[in-house]
Amino acid sequence: MLKPARPLLLSIGILIAAMVAMAAPQAQAQASYLQLPANQPKYAAIVVDAKSGEVLYAKRADSPRYPASITKVMTLYLTFEALASGKLRLDDRIVISPHAAAQSPTKLGVSAGDSVSVNEAMQAMAIKSANDVAVATAERLGGTESRFAALMTLRAKELGMAGTRFVNASGLPDSRQITTARDIAILSRAVMRDYPQYYRLFSQQQFVFRGQVMGNHNHLLGQMDGVDGLKTGFTNASGFNLAVSAVRDGRRLITVVLGGSSRIARDNNAQALLVTGFSVLERRARGERITIAQNLFEAEPTGQVMRPSVEQGDDGDPEGMRIMLAAAAPPPRMAPVKIIEPDRAALRRNSKSELKKPDTKADKSSKRDTKSEGHWSVQVGSFKSKSDAKEQLALVKSRFGKHVSGADPAVSDKQGGSYRSRFSGMSEKSAKAACSALKAKKMTCQVVAPS
């Protein structure tokens, strides 16, 4: 009488096994979510469609982070700009100053007084991530590294990188130098759009300098199909950073991962984000409404925007979220974030004034006309911050005192979002002579006629 119970027990056992099997993927998904580096305090990431600028995934994308050597992408951007404007040529020489030669590794190791070509310098920064060459390039274009860093920050703001400030050209540790994952994505996209002829530098796996082969620090090059850039970075404070881009089926994605716990963890996470991003694009093409967060079994974003500030920690993630393993009705897609298109005409004007080729004969005619003072002025900079504008006046006065002697230094009221640093009460001749002297030292200067 008890024999019929065996088939029943067997059926129950099969049913339980089936239920466990069905639940396994969900448990694995939850476990994999808990293991994601997103739970690490320094971690921040973003995935962007390079063509449209749509943000497909973001995790603490607006929280302040240290860029480390990804900084060199902006140094290279301004170098590309100088080439495009005629300020530099690929075969021009960049002299390594004692300050540049003294930078900490990673560096090319060129002695002070030696020089490299612009072409070699670009490869050294993009591939070797050479700090000494980054500083030497900054000094060539900006006169000093600090002045060049101000130009970097200015260009960042013009590109829409609202949470970024640069104080050096290399990315070596400095608590004042901050950025966000979103801003790095904006910069990466700008390089591709504005200087496609030079973007190929980021895809080189190695270059040869004076007989020595130097490899690229981006290990996803050659390892993952479609990857063709951009740049890695690491300091103890920043963790392991990576801005990477890949193309598949004519679609390009940009992924930024900041604050990885190790190179391998960072690379694996970036690769997973890219693979999942391309999968999302394919599924959308078939009519599905899907996000990267769903594919990774992460909570969906609420649309909350975190404002970058030095004081903000990593607790900006909204509470009350749940892991979305399945949903009867697909959730809405992330709202796209517009990556600001720069005013190209303004960039060209800035390039001509900020990076104008110096006139080596200027010093010969820089004596100031003391006989006829007038109402002419020279403008030596335009800044978003009033304190920066005052600092520029003090810098010019200390370095070019004889050219602005007797002139009245002043910061104008805010006009068009900027404060202008000017020396007023000069004659036309003395104003022009002062600007010639400043430009000869690669400083910004504009003669302002009486209104």
Contacts in CASP RR format, 6 or more apart in sequence:
PFRMAT RR
TARGET T0000
AUTHOR 0000-0000-0000
METHOD contacts of the structure
MODEL  1
MLKPARPLLLSIGILIAAMVAMAAPQAQAQASYLQLPANQPKYAAIVVDA
KSGEVLYAKRADSPRYPASITKVMTLYLTFEALASGKLRLDDRIVISPHA
AAQSPTKLGVSAGDSVSVNEAMQAMAIKSANDVAVATAERLGGTESRFAA
LMTLRAKELGMAGTRFVNASGLPDSRQITTARDIAILSRAVMRDYPQYYR
LFSQQQFVFRGQVMGNHNHLLGQMDGVDGLKTGFTNASGFNLAVSAVRDG
RRLITVVLGGSSRIARDNNAQALLVTGFSVLERRARGERITIAQNLFEAE
PTGQVMRPSVEQGDDGDPEGMRIMLAAAAPPPRMAPVKIIEPDRAALRRN
SKSELKKPDTKADKSSKRDTKSEGHWSVQVGSFKSKSDAKEQLALVKSRF
GKHVSGADPAVSDKQGGSYRSRFSGMSEKSAKAACSALKAKKMTCQVVAP
S
26 325 0 8 1.000
29 297 0 8 1.000
29 323 0 8 1.000
29 325 0 8 1.000
30 297 0 8 1.000
30 323 0 8 1.000
30 325 0 8 1.000
32 296 0 8 1.000
32 297 0 8 1.000
33 296 0 8 1.000
33 297 0 8 1.000
33 298 0 8 1.000
33 323 0 8 1.000
36 269 0 8 1.000
36 296 0 8 1.000
36 298 0 8 1.000
37 43 0 8 1.000
37 257 0 8 1.000
37 259 0 8 1.000
37 260 0 8 1.000
37 261 0 8 1.000
37 265 0 8 1.000
37 266 0 8 1.000
37 269 0 8 1.000
38 45 0 8 1.000
38 59 0 8 1.000
38 298 0 8 1.000
40 259 0 8 1.000
40 260 0 8 1.000
40 261 0 8 1.000
41 314 0 8 1.000
42 65 0 8 1.000
42 238 0 8 1.000
42 239 0 8 1.000
42 258 0 8 1.000
42 259 0 8 1.000
42 260 0 8 1.000
42 314 0 8 1.000
43 59 0 8 1.000
43 60 0 8 1.000
43 257 0 8 1.000
43 258 0 8 1.000
43 259 0 8 1.000
43 260 0 8 1.000
43 314 0 8 1.000
44 59 0 8 1.000
44 60 0 8 1.000
44 61 0 8 1.000
44 63 0 8 1.000
44 65 0 8 1.000
44 180 0 8 1.000
44 181 0 8 1.000
44 256 0 8 1.000
44 257 0 8 1.000
44 258 0 8 1.000
44 259 0 8 1.000
45 57 0 8 1.000
45 58 0 8 1.000
45 59 0 8 1.000
45 60 0 8 1.000
45 61 0 8 1.000
45 181 0 8 1.000
45 255 0 8 1.000
45 256 0 8 1.000
45 257 0 8 1.000
45 258 0 8 1.000
45 269 0 8 1.000
45 273 0 8 1.000
46 55 0 8 1.000
46 57 0 8 1.000
46 58 0 8 1.000
46 59 0 8 1.000
46 61 0 8 1.000
46 181 0 8 1.000
46 182 0 8 1.000
46 184 0 8 1.000
46 185 0 8 1.000
46 255 0 8 1.000
46 256 0 8 1.000
47 55 0 8 1.000
47 56 0 8 1.000
47 57 0 8 1.000
47 58 0 8 1.000
47 253 0 8 1.000
47 254 0 8 1.000
47 255 0 8 1.000
47 273 0 8 1.000
47 274 0 8 1.000
47 277 0 8 1.000
47 292 0 8 1.000
48 54 0 8 1.000
48 55 0 8 1.000
48 56 0 8 1.000
48 185 0 8 1.000
48 189 0 8 1.000
48 253 0 8 1.000
48 254 0 8 1.000
48 255 0 8 1.000
48 339 0 8 1.000
49 56 0 8 1.000
49 251 0 8 1.000
49 252 0 8 1.000
49 253 0 8 1.000
49 281 0 8 1.000
50 189 0 8 1.000
50 192 0 8 1.000
50 245 0 8 1.000
50 252 0 8 1.000
50 253 0 8 1.000
50 254 0 8 1.000
51 251 0 8 1.000
51 252 0 8 1.000
52 336 0 8 1.000
53 189 0 8 1.000
53 336 0 8 1.000
53 337 0 8 1.000
53 338 0 8 1.000
53 339 0 8 1.000
54 334 0 8 1.000
54 336 0 8 1.000
54 337 0 8 1.000
55 61 0 8 1.000
55 182 0 8 1.000
55 334 0 8 1.000
55 336 0 8 1.000
55 337 0 8 1.000
56 253 0 8 1.000
56 277 0 8 1.000
56 280 0 8 1.000
56 291 0 8 1.000
56 292 0 8 1.000
56 334 0 8 1.000
57 273 0 8 1.000
57 276 0 8 1.000
57 277 0 8 1.000
57 291 0 8 1.000
57 292 0 8 1.000
57 293 0 8 1.000
57 296 0 8 1.000
57 334 0 8 1.000
58 181 0 8 1.000
58 182 0 8 1.000
58 301 0 8 1.000
58 334 0 8 1.000
58 337 0 8 1.000
59 181 0 8 1.000
59 298 0 8 1.000
59 317 0 8 1.000
60 181 0 8 1.000
60 306 0 8 1.000
60 314 0 8 1.000
60 316 0 8 1.000
60 317 0 8 1.000
61 180 0 8 1.000
61 181 0 8 1.000
61 182 0 8 1.000
61 185 0 8 1.000
61 306 0 8 1.000
62 163 0 8 1.000
62 180 0 8 1.000
62 181 0 8 1.000
62 182 0 8 1.000
62 305 0 8 1.000
62 306 0 8 1.000
62 307 0 8 1.000
62 308 0 8 1.000
63 180 0 8 1.000
63 181 0 8 1.000
63 306 0 8 1.000
63 308 0 8 1.000
63 312 0 8 1.000
63 313 0 8 1.000
63 314 0 8 1.000
63 316 0 8 1.000
64 163 0 8 1.000
64 178 0 8 1.000
64 179 0 8 1.000
64 180 0 8 1.000
64 308 0 8 1.000
64 309 0 8 1.000
64 310 0 8 1.000
64 312 0 8 1.000
65 178 0 8 1.000
65 179 0 8 1.000
65 180 0 8 1.000
65 181 0 8 1.000
65 238 0 8 1.000
65 241 0 8 1.000
65 258 0 8 1.000
65 259 0 8 1.000
66 173 0 8 1.000
66 175 0 8 1.000
66 177 0 8 1.000
66 178 0 8 1.000
66 179 0 8 1.000
66 235 0 8 1.000
66 237 0 8 1.000
66 238 0 8 1.000
66 239 0 8 1.000
67 164 0 8 1.000
67 171 0 8 1.000
67 177 0 8 1.000
67 178 0 8 1.000
67 179 0 8 1.000
67 184 0 8 1.000
67 233 0 8 1.000
67 238 0 8 1.000
67 241 0 8 1.000
67 258 0 8 1.000
68 171 0 8 1.000
68 233 0 8 1.000
68 234 0 8 1.000
68 235 0 8 1.000
68 238 0 8 1.000
68 239 0 8 1.000
68 241 0 8 1.000
69 106 0 8 1.000
69 129 0 8 1.000
69 131 0 8 1.000
69 170 0 8 1.000
69 171 0 8 1.000
69 231 0 8 1.000
69 232 0 8 1.000
69 233 0 8 1.000
69 234 0 8 1.000
69 241 0 8 1.000
70 171 0 8 1.000
70 179 0 8 1.000
70 184 0 8 1.000
70 230 0 8 1.000
70 231 0 8 1.000
70 232 0 8 1.000
70 233 0 8 1.000
70 241 0 8 1.000
70 242 0 8 1.000
70 243 0 8 1.000
71 134 0 8 1.000
71 166 0 8 1.000
71 168 0 8 1.000
71 169 0 8 1.000
71 170 0 8 1.000
71 171 0 8 1.000
71 177 0 8 1.000
72 125 0 8 1.000
72 126 0 8 1.000
72 129 0 8 1.000
72 134 0 8 1.000
72 169 0 8 1.000
72 170 0 8 1.000
72 171 0 8 1.000
72 231 0 8 1.000
73 184 0 8 1.000
73 187 0 8 1.000
73 188 0 8 1.000
73 191 0 8 1.000
73 230 0 8 1.000
73 231 0 8 1.000
73 243 0 8 1.000
74 152 0 8 1.000
74 155 0 8 1.000
74 156 0 8 1.000
74 166 0 8 1.000
74 187 0 8 1.000
75 125 0 8 1.000
75 134 0 8 1.000
75 137 0 8 1.000
75 138 0 8 1.000
75 148 0 8 1.000
75 152 0 8 1.000
75 169 0 8 1.000
75 170 0 8 1.000
76 122 0 8 1.000
76 125 0 8 1.000
76 126 0 8 1.000
76 191 0 8 1.000
76 198 0 8 1.000
76 201 0 8 1.000
77 155 0 8 1.000
77 187 0 8 1.000
77 190 0 8 1.000
77 191 0 8 1.000
77 194 0 8 1.000
77 195 0 8 1.000
78 141 0 8 1.000
78 148 0 8 1.000
78 151 0 8 1.000
78 152 0 8 1.000
78 155 0 8 1.000
78 355 0 8 1.000
79 88 0 8 1.000
79 118 0 8 1.000
79 121 0 8 1.000
79 122 0 8 1.000
79 125 0 8 1.000
79 137 0 8 1.000
79 141 0 8 1.000
80 191 0 8 1.000
80 194 0 8 1.000
80 195 0 8 1.000
80 198 0 8 1.000
81 155 0 8 1.000
81 194 0 8 1.000
81 195 0 8 1.000
81 347 0 8 1.000
81 351 0 8 1.000
81 355 0 8 1.000
82 88 0 8 1.000
82 141 0 8 1.000
82 351 0 8 1.000
82 355 0 8 1.000
83 89 0 8 1.000
83 90 0 8 1.000
83 118 0 8 1.000
83 198 0 8 1.000
84 195 0 8 1.000
84 351 0 8 1.000
85 348 0 8 1.000
85 351 0 8 1.000
85 352 0 8 1.000
85 355 0 8 1.000
86 357 0 8 1.000
87 141 0 8 1.000
87 351 0 8 1.000
87 355 0 8 1.000
87 356 0 8 1.000
87 357 0 8 1.000
88 118 0 8 1.000
88 140 0 8 1.000
88 141 0 8 1.000
89 118 0 8 1.000
90 117 0 8 1.000
90 118 0 8 1.000
90 119 0 8 1.000
91 117 0 8 1.000
91 118 0 8 1.000
91 119 0 8 1.000
92 117 0 8 1.000
92 118 0 8 1.000
93 115 0 8 1.000
93 116 0 8 1.000
93 117 0 8 1.000
93 118 0 8 1.000
94 115 0 8 1.000
94 116 0 8 1.000
94 117 0 8 1.000
94 118 0 8 1.000
94 121 0 8 1.000
94 133 0 8 1.000
94 136 0 8 1.000
94 137 0 8 1.000
94 140 0 8 1.000
95 113 0 8 1.000
95 114 0 8 1.000
95 115 0 8 1.000
95 136 0 8 1.000
95 140 0 8 1.000
96 110 0 8 1.000
96 111 0 8 1.000
96 112 0 8 1.000
96 113 0 8 1.000
96 114 0 8 1.000
96 115 0 8 1.000
96 116 0 8 1.000
96 132 0 8 1.000
96 133 0 8 1.000
96 136 0 8 1.000
97 112 0 8 1.000
97 113 0 8 1.000
97 135 0 8 1.000
97 136 0 8 1.000
97 139 0 8 1.000
98 112 0 8 1.000
99 135 0 8 1.000
99 139 0 8 1.000
99 145 0 8 1.000
100 112 0 8 1.000
100 132 0 8 1.000
100 133 0 8 1.000
100 135 0 8 1.000
100 136 0 8 1.000
100 139 0 8 1.000
101 109 0 8 1.000
101 110 0 8 1.000
101 111 0 8 1.000
101 112 0 8 1.000
101 113 0 8 1.000
101 132 0 8 1.000
102 112 0 8 1.000
103 131 0 8 1.000
103 132 0 8 1.000
103 134 0 8 1.000
103 135 0 8 1.000
103 170 0 8 1.000
103 172 0 8 1.000
104 131 0 8 1.000
104 172 0 8 1.000
105 131 0 8 1.000
106 128 0 8 1.000
106 129 0 8 1.000
106 130 0 8 1.000
106 131 0 8 1.000
107 130 0 8 1.000
107 131 0 8 1.000
107 132 0 8 1.000
107 133 0 8 1.000
108 116 0 8 1.000
108 124 0 8 1.000
108 128 0 8 1.000
108 130 0 8 1.000
108 132 0 8 1.000
108 133 0 8 1.000
108 209 0 8 1.000
109 130 0 8 1.000
109 132 0 8 1.000
110 116 0 8 1.000
110 132 0 8 1.000
110 133 0 8 1.000
116 124 0 8 1.000
116 133 0 8 1.000
116 136 0 8 1.000
116 209 0 8 1.000
120 133 0 8 1.000
120 209 0 8 1.000
121 133 0 8 1.000
121 136 0 8 1.000
121 137 0 8 1.000
122 198 0 8 1.000
122 201 0 8 1.000
123 201 0 8 1.000
123 204 0 8 1.000
123 207 0 8 1.000
123 209 0 8 1.000
124 130 0 8 1.000
124 133 0 8 1.000
124 207 0 8 1.000
124 209 0 8 1.000
124 214 0 8 1.000
125 133 0 8 1.000
125 134 0 8 1.000
125 137 0 8 1.000
126 201 0 8 1.000
126 202 0 8 1.000
126 204 0 8 1.000
126 231 0 8 1.000
127 201 0 8 1.000
127 204 0 8 1.000
127 205 0 8 1.000
127 206 0 8 1.000
127 207 0 8 1.000
127 214 0 8 1.000
127 215 0 8 1.000
127 216 0 8 1.000
127 217 0 8 1.000
128 207 0 8 1.000
128 209 0 8 1.000
128 214 0 8 1.000
128 215 0 8 1.000
129 217 0 8 1.000
129 231 0 8 1.000
129 232 0 8 1.000
129 233 0 8 1.000
131 170 0 8 1.000
131 171 0 8 1.000
131 172 0 8 1.000
134 169 0 8 1.000
134 170 0 8 1.000
134 171 0 8 1.000
135 145 0 8 1.000
135 168 0 8 1.000
135 169 0 8 1.000
135 170 0 8 1.000
137 169 0 8 1.000
138 144 0 8 1.000
138 145 0 8 1.000
138 148 0 8 1.000
138 149 0 8 1.000
138 168 0 8 1.000
138 169 0 8 1.000
139 145 0 8 1.000
139 148 0 8 1.000
141 148 0 8 1.000
141 151 0 8 1.000
141 355 0 8 1.000
141 442 0 8 1.000
142 148 0 8 1.000
142 151 0 8 1.000
142 354 0 8 1.000
142 355 0 8 1.000
142 442 0 8 1.000
143 441 0 8 1.000
143 442 0 8 1.000
143 443 0 8 1.000
145 168 0 8 1.000
145 169 0 8 1.000
146 167 0 8 1.000
146 168 0 8 1.000
147 442 0 8 1.000
147 443 0 8 1.000
148 169 0 8 1.000
149 166 0 8 1.000
149 167 0 8 1.000
149 168 0 8 1.000
149 169 0 8 1.000
150 383 0 8 1.000
150 388 0 8 1.000
151 354 0 8 1.000
151 355 0 8 1.000
152 166 0 8 1.000
152 169 0 8 1.000
153 164 0 8 1.000
153 165 0 8 1.000
153 166 0 8 1.000
154 350 0 8 1.000
154 354 0 8 1.000
154 383 0 8 1.000
154 384 0 8 1.000
155 347 0 8 1.000
155 350 0 8 1.000
156 164 0 8 1.000
156 165 0 8 1.000
156 166 0 8 1.000
156 183 0 8 1.000
156 187 0 8 1.000
157 164 0 8 1.000
157 384 0 8 1.000
158 342 0 8 1.000
158 343 0 8 1.000
158 346 0 8 1.000
158 347 0 8 1.000
158 350 0 8 1.000
159 186 0 8 1.000
159 187 0 8 1.000
159 190 0 8 1.000
159 340 0 8 1.000
159 342 0 8 1.000
160 183 0 8 1.000
160 186 0 8 1.000
160 339 0 8 1.000
160 340 0 8 1.000
160 342 0 8 1.000
161 179 0 8 1.000
161 180 0 8 1.000
161 183 0 8 1.000
161 186 0 8 1.000
161 187 0 8 1.000
162 183 0 8 1.000
162 308 0 8 1.000
163 178 0 8 1.000
163 179 0 8 1.000
163 180 0 8 1.000
163 183 0 8 1.000
163 308 0 8 1.000
164 178 0 8 1.000
164 179 0 8 1.000
164 180 0 8 1.000
164 183 0 8 1.000
165 176 0 8 1.000
165 177 0 8 1.000
165 178 0 8 1.000
165 179 0 8 1.000
166 177 0 8 1.000
167 174 0 8 1.000
167 176 0 8 1.000
167 177 0 8 1.000
168 174 0 8 1.000
168 177 0 8 1.000
171 177 0 8 1.000
171 235 0 8 1.000
172 235 0 8 1.000
173 235 0 8 1.000
173 236 0 8 1.000
173 237 0 8 1.000
175 237 0 8 1.000
178 308 0 8 1.000
178 310 0 8 1.000
180 308 0 8 1.000
181 256 0 8 1.000
181 257 0 8 1.000
181 258 0 8 1.000
182 256 0 8 1.000
182 337 0 8 1.000
184 243 0 8 1.000
184 256 0 8 1.000
184 258 0 8 1.000
185 243 0 8 1.000
185 254 0 8 1.000
185 256 0 8 1.000
185 339 0 8 1.000
186 339 0 8 1.000
186 340 0 8 1.000
187 243 0 8 1.000
188 230 0 8 1.000
188 243 0 8 1.000
188 245 0 8 1.000
188 254 0 8 1.000
188 256 0 8 1.000
189 254 0 8 1.000
189 339 0 8 1.000
190 342 0 8 1.000
191 198 0 8 1.000
191 199 0 8 1.000
191 202 0 8 1.000
191 230 0 8 1.000
192 199 0 8 1.000
192 245 0 8 1.000
192 252 0 8 1.000
199 228 0 8 1.000
199 229 0 8 1.000
200 228 0 8 1.000
202 218 0 8 1.000
202 228 0 8 1.000
202 229 0 8 1.000
202 230 0 8 1.000
202 231 0 8 1.000
203 221 0 8 1.000
203 228 0 8 1.000
203 229 0 8 1.000
204 216 0 8 1.000
205 215 0 8 1.000
205 216 0 8 1.000
205 221 0 8 1.000
205 222 0 8 1.000
206 213 0 8 1.000
206 214 0 8 1.000
206 215 0 8 1.000
206 216 0 8 1.000
207 213 0 8 1.000
207 214 0 8 1.000
207 215 0 8 1.000
208 214 0 8 1.000
217 232 0 8 1.000
217 233 0 8 1.000
218 227 0 8 1.000
218 229 0 8 1.000
218 230 0 8 1.000
218 231 0 8 1.000
218 232 0 8 1.000
218 242 0 8 1.000
218 244 0 8 1.000
219 263 0 8 1.000
219 267 0 8 1.000
220 227 0 8 1.000
220 242 0 8 1.000
220 244 0 8 1.000
220 267 0 8 1.000
220 270 0 8 1.000
220 271 0 8 1.000
221 227 0 8 1.000
221 228 0 8 1.000
221 229 0 8 1.000
224 246 0 8 1.000
224 271 0 8 1.000
224 274 0 8 1.000
225 246 0 8 1.000
225 248 0 8 1.000
226 246 0 8 1.000
226 247 0 8 1.000
226 248 0 8 1.000
227 244 0 8 1.000
227 245 0 8 1.000
227 246 0 8 1.000
227 274 0 8 1.000
228 245 0 8 1.000
228 246 0 8 1.000
228 247 0 8 1.000
229 243 0 8 1.000
229 244 0 8 1.000
229 245 0 8 1.000
230 243 0 8 1.000
230 244 0 8 1.000
230 245 0 8 1.000
231 242 0 8 1.000
231 243 0 8 1.000
232 240 0 8 1.000
232 241 0 8 1.000
232 242 0 8 1.000
233 240 0 8 1.000
233 241 0 8 1.000
233 242 0 8 1.000
234 240 0 8 1.000
234 241 0 8 1.000
234 263 0 8 1.000
238 258 0 8 1.000
238 259 0 8 1.000
239 258 0 8 1.000
239 259 0 8 1.000
239 260 0 8 1.000
239 261 0 8 1.000
240 257 0 8 1.000
240 259 0 8 1.000
240 260 0 8 1.000
240 261 0 8 1.000
240 262 0 8 1.000
240 263 0 8 1.000
240 265 0 8 1.000
240 266 0 8 1.000
241 256 0 8 1.000
241 257 0 8 1.000
241 258 0 8 1.000
241 259 0 8 1.000
241 260 0 8 1.000
241 266 0 8 1.000
242 255 0 8 1.000
242 256 0 8 1.000
242 257 0 8 1.000
242 266 0 8 1.000
242 267 0 8 1.000
242 270 0 8 1.000
243 254 0 8 1.000
243 255 0 8 1.000
243 256 0 8 1.000
244 254 0 8 1.000
244 255 0 8 1.000
244 256 0 8 1.000
244 257 0 8 1.000
244 270 0 8 1.000
244 274 0 8 1.000
245 252 0 8 1.000
245 253 0 8 1.000
245 254 0 8 1.000
245 255 0 8 1.000
246 252 0 8 1.000
246 253 0 8 1.000
246 255 0 8 1.000
246 274 0 8 1.000
246 278 0 8 1.000
248 278 0 8 1.000
249 278 0 8 1.000
249 282 0 8 1.000
251 278 0 8 1.000
251 281 0 8 1.000
253 274 0 8 1.000
253 277 0 8 1.000
253 278 0 8 1.000
253 281 0 8 1.000
255 270 0 8 1.000
255 273 0 8 1.000
255 274 0 8 1.000
257 266 0 8 1.000
257 269 0 8 1.000
257 270 0 8 1.000
257 273 0 8 1.000
259 266 0 8 1.000
260 266 0 8 1.000
260 269 0 8 1.000
272 296 0 8 1.000
273 292 0 8 1.000
276 292 0 8 1.000
276 295 0 8 1.000
276 296 0 8 1.000
277 292 0 8 1.000
277 295 0 8 1.000
279 295 0 8 1.000
280 290 0 8 1.000
280 291 0 8 1.000
280 292 0 8 1.000
280 295 0 8 1.000
283 290 0 8 1.000
284 290 0 8 1.000
288 330 0 8 1.000
289 330 0 8 1.000
289 331 0 8 1.000
289 332 0 8 1.000
289 333 0 8 1.000
290 330 0 8 1.000
291 300 0 8 1.000
291 331 0 8 1.000
291 333 0 8 1.000
291 334 0 8 1.000
293 299 0 8 1.000
293 300 0 8 1.000
293 301 0 8 1.000
293 324 0 8 1.000
294 300 0 8 1.000
294 324 0 8 1.000
294 331 0 8 1.000
297 323 0 8 1.000
297 324 0 8 1.000
297 325 0 8 1.000
298 323 0 8 1.000
298 324 0 8 1.000
299 317 0 8 1.000
299 318 0 8 1.000
299 321 0 8 1.000
299 322 0 8 1.000
299 323 0 8 1.000
299 324 0 8 1.000
300 321 0 8 1.000
300 324 0 8 1.000
300 331 0 8 1.000
301 318 0 8 1.000
301 334 0 8 1.000
302 318 0 8 1.000
302 321 0 8 1.000
303 334 0 8 1.000
303 335 0 8 1.000
304 316 0 8 1.000
304 318 0 8 1.000
306 312 0 8 1.000
306 316 0 8 1.000
324 331 0 8 1.000
353 444 0 8 1.000
353 445 0 8 1.000
353 446 0 8 1.000
354 444 0 8 1.000
355 442 0 8 1.000
356 439 0 8 1.000
358 439 0 8 1.000
358 440 0 8 1.000
358 441 0 8 1.000
358 442 0 8 1.000
359 436 0 8 1.000
359 439 0 8 1.000
359 440 0 8 1.000
360 440 0 8 1.000
362 436 0 8 1.000
362 437 0 8 1.000
362 439 0 8 1.000
362 440 0 8 1.000
363 437 0 8 1.000
363 440 0 8 1.000
365 433 0 8 1.000
365 436 0 8 1.000
366 402 0 8 1.000
366 403 0 8 1.000
366 433 0 8 1.000
366 434 0 8 1.000
366 436 0 8 1.000
366 437 0 8 1.000
367 433 0 8 1.000
368 402 0 8 1.000
368 403 0 8 1.000
368 405 0 8 1.000
368 430 0 8 1.000
368 433 0 8 1.000
368 434 0 8 1.000
369 427 0 8 1.000
369 429 0 8 1.000
369 430 0 8 1.000
369 433 0 8 1.000
370 430 0 8 1.000
372 427 0 8 1.000
372 429 0 8 1.000
373 425 0 8 1.000
373 426 0 8 1.000
373 427 0 8 1.000
373 430 0 8 1.000
374 425 0 8 1.000
374 426 0 8 1.000
374 427 0 8 1.000
374 428 0 8 1.000
374 450 0 8 1.000
375 424 0 8 1.000
375 425 0 8 1.000
375 450 0 8 1.000
376 424 0 8 1.000
376 425 0 8 1.000
376 426 0 8 1.000
376 427 0 8 1.000
376 428 0 8 1.000
376 430 0 8 1.000
376 431 0 8 1.000
376 447 0 8 1.000
376 448 0 8 1.000
376 449 0 8 1.000
376 450 0 8 1.000
377 407 0 8 1.000
377 422 0 8 1.000
377 423 0 8 1.000
377 424 0 8 1.000
377 425 0 8 1.000
377 426 0 8 1.000
377 431 0 8 1.000
377 447 0 8 1.000
377 448 0 8 1.000
378 404 0 8 1.000
378 407 0 8 1.000
378 422 0 8 1.000
378 423 0 8 1.000
378 426 0 8 1.000
378 431 0 8 1.000
378 434 0 8 1.000
378 435 0 8 1.000
378 438 0 8 1.000
378 445 0 8 1.000
378 446 0 8 1.000
378 447 0 8 1.000
378 448 0 8 1.000
379 420 0 8 1.000
379 421 0 8 1.000
379 422 0 8 1.000
379 445 0 8 1.000
379 446 0 8 1.000
379 448 0 8 1.000
380 392 0 8 1.000
380 393 0 8 1.000
380 396 0 8 1.000
380 421 0 8 1.000
380 422 0 8 1.000
380 423 0 8 1.000
380 438 0 8 1.000
380 443 0 8 1.000
380 444 0 8 1.000
380 445 0 8 1.000
381 389 0 8 1.000
381 392 0 8 1.000
381 420 0 8 1.000
381 421 0 8 1.000
381 444 0 8 1.000
381 446 0 8 1.000
382 389 0 8 1.000
382 418 0 8 1.000
382 419 0 8 1.000
382 420 0 8 1.000
382 421 0 8 1.000
383 389 0 8 1.000
383 392 0 8 1.000
383 418 0 8 1.000
383 419 0 8 1.000
383 421 0 8 1.000
384 417 0 8 1.000
384 418 0 8 1.000
384 419 0 8 1.000
385 419 0 8 1.000
386 411 0 8 1.000
386 414 0 8 1.000
386 419 0 8 1.000
388 419 0 8 1.000
389 411 0 8 1.000
389 419 0 8 1.000
389 420 0 8 1.000
389 421 0 8 1.000
390 411 0 8 1.000
390 421 0 8 1.000
392 421 0 8 1.000
393 409 0 8 1.000
393 410 0 8 1.000
393 411 0 8 1.000
393 421 0 8 1.000
393 423 0 8 1.000
396 404 0 8 1.000
396 421 0 8 1.000
396 423 0 8 1.000
396 438 0 8 1.000
396 443 0 8 1.000
397 404 0 8 1.000
397 409 0 8 1.000
399 441 0 8 1.000
400 434 0 8 1.000
400 437 0 8 1.000
400 438 0 8 1.000
400 441 0 8 1.000
400 443 0 8 1.000
403 430 0 8 1.000
403 433 0 8 1.000
403 434 0 8 1.000
403 437 0 8 1.000
403 438 0 8 1.000
404 423 0 8 1.000
404 426 0 8 1.000
404 434 0 8 1.000
406 425 0 8 1.000
407 423 0 8 1.000
407 424 0 8 1.000
407 425 0 8 1.000
407 426 0 8 1.000
407 430 0 8 1.000
407 434 0 8 1.000
408 423 0 8 1.000
408 424 0 8 1.000
408 425 0 8 1.000
409 421 0 8 1.000
409 422 0 8 1.000
409 423 0 8 1.000
410 422 0 8 1.000
410 423 0 8 1.000
410 424 0 8 1.000
411 419 0 8 1.000
411 420 0 8 1.000
411 421 0 8 1.000
411 422 0 8 1.000
412 419 0 8 1.000
412 420 0 8 1.000
412 422 0 8 1.000
413 419 0 8 1.000
422 448 0 8 1.000
423 434 0 8 1.000
426 434 0 8 1.000
428 447 0 8 1.000
428 449 0 8 1.000
431 447 0 8 1.000
431 448 0 8 1.000
432 447 0 8 1.000
434 445 0 8 1.000
435 445 0 8 1.000
435 446 0 8 1.000
435 447 0 8 1.000
438 444 0 8 1.000
438 445 0 8 1.000
439 445 0 8 1.000
END
